[in-house]
Amino acid sequence: MRSHRWFWRRSSKDVSDCLGRKGSPGDSHGGYRHGGLGRFGEVGWVVPLTRLLRGEEKPVPAYHSLGMAGPDGAVQEAAESIELGFRCVKFKVGYPHVEQDRAVIGAARGAAGKDLQVMVDYNQSLSVPEAIGRVQLLEEEALVWVEEPTRADDFAGHARIAAECRTPIQIGENLWEPHDLIKSLSVCASDFVMLDVMKIGGITSWLRAVSQTRPVYQFRVIYCRNSARSCWRFHRMRIGWNTRIGRHRS
């Protein structure tokens, strides 16, 4: 009789071969694999998936993922974030001029306090030279990270940005399957990596991908669901929907 592991590998490969690995088919494939393992956690053993995979449930610091509403909107959103208990926020930026990006950061800290931790997300909107220039101009803001400043699949470009800027660079939301992570790691494309559980191929591929980072990266995991995201450092693997993994610079 075939084991459930054989069935899972076989059915997962059939879905992948049929649908492909990127875009909506890739998301569907990752959801199929993630959802199936989740059902093992719910039905086979009545325990959370985290515990089933030998993780640890614990409270974690969190950041609030916000939009692109300009300085006035940043004031309101930062104040609301503080009321919700967040001390770390992320804004989408990429305005026509870098001073507008800086104004958003300043407005948020003016409303929430100078100790507010801030990340920014450029959503792949800049060329590599533009990104280097902008990130360098924002160095004094002491940002936690700058996310996807240029095209997500331009690993060499991100490596240039990371090498020339002191502010940590974060990519990975658009890595598809573990082989994309290998490409990113091979050129040191970023300081932090976020693995989206659907795009990376479900929990099985998520575990495989995280194991590939151990020689290079110290783990810093983000639990992400909806707009509230949480992060912590760890030395043993823990399970979350999305994961960011950070390496130390020399």
CORPE-V803909 format. One record per residue. N is the residue number from 1. RES is the residue in one letter. D_CENTER is the distance of its C-alpha to the mean C-alpha in whole Angstrom. Layout:
BEGIN
N,RES,D_CENTER
N,RES,D_CENTER
END
This chain:
BEGIN
1,M,40
2,R,36
3,S,34
4,H,31
5,R,29
6,W,31
7,F,30
8,W,27
9,R,26
10,R,29
11,S,28
12,S,24
13,K,26
14,D,28
15,V,25
16,S,23
17,D,27
18,C,28
19,L,25
20,G,23
21,R,19
22,K,17
23,G,17
24,S,19
25,P,20
26,G,17
27,D,16
28,S,19
29,H,19
30,G,16
31,G,17
32,Y,21
33,R,20
34,H,17
35,G,20
36,G,23
37,L,21
38,G,21
39,R,25
40,F,26
41,G,24
42,E,26
43,V,29
44,G,30
45,W,29
46,V,29
47,V,26
48,P,22
49,L,20
50,T,18
51,R,22
52,L,23
53,L,21
54,R,22
55,G,19
56,E,20
57,E,20
58,K,20
59,P,19
60,V,16
61,P,15
62,A,13
63,Y,12
64,H,13
65,S,11
66,L,14
67,G,16
68,M,18
69,A,22
70,G,23
71,P,25
72,D,27
73,G,24
74,A,22
75,V,25
76,Q,25
77,E,21
78,A,21
79,A,24
80,E,23
81,S,20
82,I,22
83,E,24
84,L,22
85,G,21
86,F,18
87,R,18
88,C,15
89,V,14
90,K,12
91,F,14
92,K,14
93,V,17
94,G,18
95,Y,22
96,P,25
97,H,26
98,V,23
99,E,26
100,Q,24
101,D,21
102,R,22
103,A,25
104,V,22
105,I,20
106,G,24
107,A,25
108,A,22
109,R,23
110,G,27
111,A,26
112,A,24
113,G,25
114,K,25
115,D,23
116,L,20
117,Q,17
118,V,15
119,M,12
120,V,12
121,D,11
122,Y,13
123,N,12
124,Q,14
125,S,17
126,L,19
127,S,21
128,V,20
129,P,23
130,E,22
131,A,19
132,I,21
133,G,23
134,R,21
135,V,19
136,Q,22
137,L,24
138,L,21
139,E,21
140,E,23
141,E,21
142,A,19
143,L,16
144,V,13
145,W,11
146,V,11
147,E,9
148,E,10
149,P,13
150,T,15
151,R,15
152,A,12
153,D,15
154,D,16
155,F,15
156,A,19
157,G,18
158,H,15
159,A,17
160,R,20
161,I,18
162,A,16
163,A,20
164,E,21
165,C,19
166,R,19
167,T,16
168,P,13
169,I,11
170,Q,7
171,I,7
172,G,6
173,E,5
174,N,9
175,L,10
176,W,13
177,E,14
178,P,15
179,H,17
180,D,14
181,L,12
182,I,16
183,K,17
184,S,14
185,L,15
186,S,18
187,V,18
188,C,16
189,A,14
190,S,12
191,D,11
192,F,8
193,V,6
194,M,3
195,L,6
196,D,7
197,V,10
198,M,12
199,K,11
200,I,11
201,G,15
202,G,15
203,I,15
204,T,18
205,S,15
206,W,12
207,L,15
208,R,16
209,A,13
210,V,13
211,S,16
212,Q,16
213,T,14
214,R,17
215,P,19
216,V,17
217,Y,14
218,Q,15
219,F,12
220,R,10
221,V,9
222,I,7
223,Y,9
224,C,8
225,R,11
226,N,13
227,S,12
228,A,12
229,R,9
230,S,11
231,C,10
232,W,13
233,R,14
234,F,16
235,H,18
236,R,19
237,M,16
238,R,15
239,I,13
240,G,11
241,W,10
242,N,6
243,T,6
244,R,5
245,I,8
246,G,10
247,R,14
248,H,17
249,R,19
250,S,22
END
